[in-house]
Structure formats: structure tokens, C-alpha cells
């Protein structure tokens, strides 16, 4: 008994090892995916005032600071929320290390008898390392 192989099937059978080699070679030659910058914890602290953001009423005081690095977000109360200028922090936050990124800072201000308001500042950061303490003065 003989097995009959048609001409078209012989061609496909002969090409299979070449197609496999080309596909494997293409996978080996593919460019590696770009690596994301490493992430680490950095602390932020400083002084904040509502005066420039809300000139009226003049008795608006900062009560809370929120930070966002696109990797993490964190917030904390101000240390002296009865004065127009207060300190905050340290607030620890995971951030991209050794690269540029934008830190978004939201400050909550409150005047007696008024609804709390927020203002936002975006601050460029660059070349931070794990464990850094970064001073921020926000107006």
C-alpha cells in the first residue's frame, strides 16, 4: 500500500521549517520593551499659605495638603491651621526616581463661616532618590 502526497502538501511540508525559523528569528530580534523608571519613597514638607490663591477673604487659612505623583497620592493636615501661613509634613509619597515628573499639590483653605476651597499647584521634580526629604513652599 502506498501513501500518495499531493504536490501542494509537499510544498507546505517543505516550507514549515523555514517559516518556523523566520518567526523565531523575528522574536529574537524584537526590541526589548522600555523599562519604567524605578519608584521609591520620598518625604515632602514645607510651608503653605492661602493668601496668594484667595486674597479675599483675608482670613483664609490652609488646613490640608494633598500630593499626587501619578505613582501614588497622599495627604496630611497642616501643623498650624489657625495662621495664614502653616507648615505641613512630612508626607511620604512613592515617586519616580532619577527621572522628571510633575508633582501635583492641592491645598485646602478654610475661612471662618465659609466653605473650604482648594487651589492646585504643579511642581516639576527631577532626580530624586529613595529617602530624600524635599522642601516645598507653596503660595
C-alpha positions in Angstrom: 0.0 0.0 0.0 1.4 3.4 -0.9 0.7 6.8 0.5 0.1 9.4 -2.0 1.3 13.0 -1.2 -0.1 15.7 -3.4 2.3 18.4 -4.8 0.7 21.3 -2.8 1.1 19.4 0.5 4.8 18.6 -0.2 5.5 22.3 -0.8 3.9 23.3 2.5 5.6 20.4 4.3 9.0 21.6 3.0 8.3 25.2 3.9 7.3 24.6 7.5 10.9 24.5 9.0 11.8 27.7 7.1 8.6 29.6 8.3 9.3 28.4 11.9 12.9 29.7 11.7 11.9 33.1 10.3 9.2 33.5 13.0 11.6 32.5 15.8 14.3 34.8 14.4 11.8 37.7 14.4 11.0 37.1 18.0 14.7 37.0 18.9 15.3 40.2 17.0 12.4 42.1 18.6 13.4 45.2 20.5 13.1 44.9 24.3 10.2 46.8 26.0 11.3 50.1 27.5 11.7 49.9 31.3 9.7 52.2 33.6 11.8 54.3 35.9 12.2 52.9 39.4 9.9 54.0 42.1 10.8 54.9 45.7 9.6 56.8 48.8 10.3 60.4 49.3 9.1 62.8 52.0 7.8 66.3 51.3 7.3 69.1 53.9 7.3 72.9 54.0 5.2 76.0 54.4 1.9 76.8 52.7 -0.2 79.9 52.6 -3.6 80.7 51.1 -3.0 84.4 50.7 -2.0 84.4 47.0 -4.6 81.9 46.0 -7.6 83.5 47.8 -6.8 87.2 48.5 -10.4 87.7 49.7 -11.3 86.8 52.4 -8.0 87.7 54.0 -8.6 85.3 56.9 -8.5 82.0 54.8 -6.1 79.5 56.4 -4.5 76.3 55.0 -5.9 73.2 56.6 -4.7 70.3 54.4 -2.1 69.4 51.8 -2.6 66.6 49.2 0.2 65.3 46.9 0.0 63.3 43.7 3.0 61.9 41.8 1.0 59.7 39.3 2.6 56.7 41.1 1.0 57.4 44.5 -1.1 60.0 46.3 -1.0 61.1 50.0 -2.3 63.9 52.2 -1.9 65.3 55.6 -3.2 68.2 57.8 -1.2 71.4 58.2 0.6 71.7 61.6 -0.8 75.2 62.5 -4.2 75.7 60.7 -5.0 78.9 62.6 -2.4 81.1 60.9 -2.4 82.3 57.3 0.9 80.5 56.9 1.2 77.0 58.2 3.7 74.2 57.9 2.9 70.7 56.7 4.6 67.3 56.5 6.5 65.3 56.3 4.2 63.5 53.9 5.7 60.3 52.4 4.9 59.5 48.8 6.1 57.0 46.2 7.6 58.8 43.2 9.6 58.0 40.1 13.3 58.1 41.0 16.1 59.6 38.8 13.6 61.0 36.3 11.5 64.1 35.7 7.8 64.1 36.8 5.2 66.6 37.8 4.1 66.7 41.4 0.5 67.9 41.9 -0.1 69.7 45.1 -3.7 70.5 46.3 -4.1 72.9 49.3 -7.3 73.1 51.1 -8.1 76.5 52.6 -10.8 77.5 55.0 -12.2 80.8 56.2 -14.4 81.0 59.3 -18.0 80.6 58.3 -17.1 79.8 54.6 -17.0 76.6 52.6 -13.5 75.1 52.2 -11.8 75.8 48.9 -8.8 74.2 47.1 -6.1 75.5 44.9 -3.7 73.4 42.9 0.0 73.8 42.0 2.0 71.6 39.7 5.7 71.5 40.6 8.3 69.9 38.4 10.5 67.4 40.2 13.7 65.8 38.9 16.4 63.3 40.1 15.0 62.4 43.4 16.5 59.4 45.3 15.0 57.0 47.8 14.7 58.6 51.3 15.1 62.2 50.1 13.3 64.9 52.1 12.1 67.7 49.7 11.2 71.1 51.0 8.1 72.7 49.3 6.9 76.3 49.9 3.5 76.8 48.3 1.6 80.0 47.8 
